[in-house]
Amino acid sequence: MAKENFSTGEAVKITGVSFYNIDYWARTRFISPSVAEAQGTGTERRYSFSDLIALRVAGELRAAGVSTQKLRRIVEFLRVRKGLAQPLAECRLIVTGNDVQLASSPEKIMSVLRAPGQTSFAFVFDLARTVAEMKQKIDASERKRPARVSTSQPARGRSVRRAV
């Protein structure tokens, strides 16, 4: 993976999160691009790979039923209390029903699984798998990208003749 930053369109393809959600989260400063913010009409946001991970995690948590408001509270808590710059990209989360917990150790995961009444256990977000999938998508898109042809130079082998 040689690419270091990604446009919003590339973020949509790689993360599976809709353009609308990515745009909304950037405008509301929930998940802002760390490489470049849009500076008005004609400029674009540029996201780092960590930003893409955060977008993907947020998208999957939203799909699991966690509200955007709850995600905002989780992110704020982890930034303030744990000192994480990008909490959704830097930690493991356990989703139980509509509750989200920080998986700080294997023991924490096991205690959640052993807790009585955990019939609504949804999933433990597999960050390593997600990162690997996203790297594969990026590599595949880079292999598919055709070489760009410059239109500033005239085509070789053609001569222009004028009628006299």
C-alpha positions as CSV (number, residue, x, y, z in Angstrom):
1,M,0.0,0.0,0.0
2,A,1.9,3.1,-1.3
3,K,-0.9,5.6,-1.1
4,E,-0.9,8.0,1.9
5,N,-4.1,10.0,1.5
6,F,-7.5,9.5,0.0
7,S,-10.2,11.6,-1.5
8,T,-13.8,11.4,-0.2
9,G,-14.8,9.3,-3.2
10,E,-12.0,6.9,-2.5
11,A,-13.0,6.8,1.2
12,V,-16.5,5.8,0.1
13,K,-15.2,2.9,-2.0
14,I,-12.8,1.7,0.5
15,T,-14.9,2.0,3.7
16,G,-18.4,1.3,2.3
17,V,-19.7,4.3,4.2
18,S,-22.0,6.5,2.1
19,F,-20.8,9.9,0.8
20,Y,-23.6,11.6,2.7
21,N,-22.4,10.1,6.0
22,I,-18.7,10.9,5.4
23,D,-19.6,14.5,4.4
24,Y,-22.0,14.9,7.4
25,W,-19.4,13.6,9.9
26,A,-16.7,15.9,8.4
27,R,-19.0,19.0,8.6
28,T,-20.0,18.2,12.1
29,R,-16.4,17.5,13.2
30,F,-17.2,13.9,14.3
31,I,-14.7,12.3,12.0
32,S,-12.6,15.0,10.3
33,P,-10.0,14.4,7.6
34,S,-6.6,14.7,9.1
35,V,-4.7,15.3,5.9
36,A,-6.7,18.2,4.4
37,E,-10.0,19.9,5.1
38,A,-12.1,21.2,2.2
39,Q,-11.4,25.0,1.8
40,G,-14.4,26.0,-0.2
41,T,-15.8,25.1,-3.6
42,G,-13.4,23.1,-5.8
43,T,-11.3,21.7,-3.0
44,E,-11.6,18.3,-1.5
45,R,-11.1,16.6,1.8
46,R,-8.1,14.2,2.1
47,Y,-8.2,11.4,4.5
48,S,-5.4,9.3,6.0
49,F,-5.5,5.5,6.4
50,S,-6.3,6.0,10.1
51,D,-9.2,8.2,9.1
52,L,-10.5,5.5,6.8
53,I,-10.4,3.0,9.7
54,A,-12.3,5.4,11.9
55,L,-14.9,5.9,9.2
56,R,-15.3,2.1,8.6
57,V,-15.6,1.4,12.4
58,A,-18.2,4.2,12.8
59,G,-20.1,2.9,9.7
60,E,-20.2,-0.7,11.1
61,L,-21.2,0.5,14.6
62,R,-24.0,2.6,13.0
63,A,-25.1,-0.5,11.0
64,A,-25.2,-2.5,14.3
65,G,-27.7,0.0,15.7
66,V,-25.4,2.3,17.7
67,S,-26.7,5.9,17.4
68,T,-24.5,8.7,16.1
69,Q,-25.1,10.5,19.4
70,K,-23.8,7.6,21.4
71,L,-20.8,7.3,19.0
72,R,-20.0,11.0,19.6
73,R,-20.1,10.4,23.4
74,I,-17.9,7.4,23.1
75,V,-15.4,9.2,20.9
76,E,-15.3,12.2,23.2
77,F,-14.9,10.0,26.3
78,L,-12.0,8.1,24.7
79,R,-10.3,11.3,23.6
80,V,-10.6,13.0,27.0
81,R,-10.1,10.1,29.4
82,K,-7.8,7.8,27.4
83,G,-5.9,10.5,25.4
84,L,-6.7,8.8,22.1
85,A,-6.5,11.1,19.0
86,Q,-8.6,8.8,16.8
87,P,-10.4,6.4,19.2
88,L,-12.4,4.5,16.6
89,A,-9.1,3.6,14.8
90,E,-7.0,3.0,17.9
91,C,-9.0,0.7,20.2
92,R,-11.1,-2.4,20.2
93,L,-14.8,-2.0,21.0
94,I,-17.4,-4.5,22.3
95,V,-21.0,-4.0,21.2
96,T,-23.7,-5.5,23.4
97,G,-27.2,-4.5,22.4
98,N,-26.9,-0.8,22.0
99,D,-24.1,-0.4,24.5
100,V,-20.5,-0.1,23.5
101,Q,-17.6,-0.9,25.8
102,L,-13.8,-0.6,25.5
103,A,-12.1,-4.0,25.2
104,S,-9.0,-3.1,27.2
105,S,-7.9,-6.7,27.7
106,P,-8.7,-10.2,26.9
107,E,-10.1,-10.6,30.4
108,K,-12.5,-7.7,29.7
109,I,-13.8,-9.5,26.6
110,M,-14.3,-12.7,28.5
111,S,-16.1,-11.0,31.4
112,V,-18.6,-9.4,28.9
113,L,-19.2,-12.8,27.3
114,R,-19.7,-14.5,30.6
115,A,-22.1,-11.9,32.0
116,P,-25.6,-13.3,32.6
117,G,-28.3,-12.0,30.3
118,Q,-26.0,-11.3,27.3
119,T,-28.5,-12.5,24.9
120,S,-28.2,-9.3,22.8
121,F,-24.4,-9.6,22.3
122,A,-23.8,-8.3,18.8
123,F,-20.1,-8.5,18.0
124,V,-16.6,-7.7,18.9
125,F,-15.3,-5.4,16.1
126,D,-12.3,-7.2,14.5
127,L,-10.0,-4.2,13.8
128,A,-7.2,-6.3,12.3
129,R,-9.5,-8.0,9.8
130,T,-10.9,-4.6,8.8
131,V,-7.5,-3.1,8.3
132,A,-6.4,-6.1,6.1
133,E,-9.6,-5.8,4.0
134,M,-9.2,-2.1,3.5
135,K,-5.5,-2.5,2.4
136,Q,-6.6,-5.2,-0.1
137,K,-9.2,-2.8,-1.5
138,I,-6.6,0.0,-1.8
139,D,-4.1,-2.3,-3.5
140,A,-6.8,-3.6,-5.9
141,S,-7.9,-0.1,-6.9
142,E,-4.3,0.9,-7.5
143,R,-3.7,-2.1,-9.8
144,K,-6.9,-1.3,-11.8
145,R,-6.0,2.4,-12.3
146,P,-5.0,2.9,-15.9
147,A,-1.9,5.0,-16.8
148,R,-2.9,8.6,-17.5
149,V,-2.2,9.9,-21.0
150,S,-1.0,13.4,-21.1
151,T,-3.0,15.5,-23.6
152,S,-0.6,18.5,-23.5
153,Q,1.8,16.9,-26.0
154,P,0.7,16.2,-29.6
155,A,0.4,12.6,-30.7
156,R,3.6,11.2,-32.2
157,G,3.6,9.8,-35.7
158,R,1.0,12.2,-37.0
159,S,1.7,15.1,-39.1
160,V,-0.6,17.9,-39.9
161,R,-0.8,19.0,-43.5
162,R,-2.4,22.1,-44.7
163,A,-4.2,22.4,-47.9
164,V,-2.7,25.0,-50.1
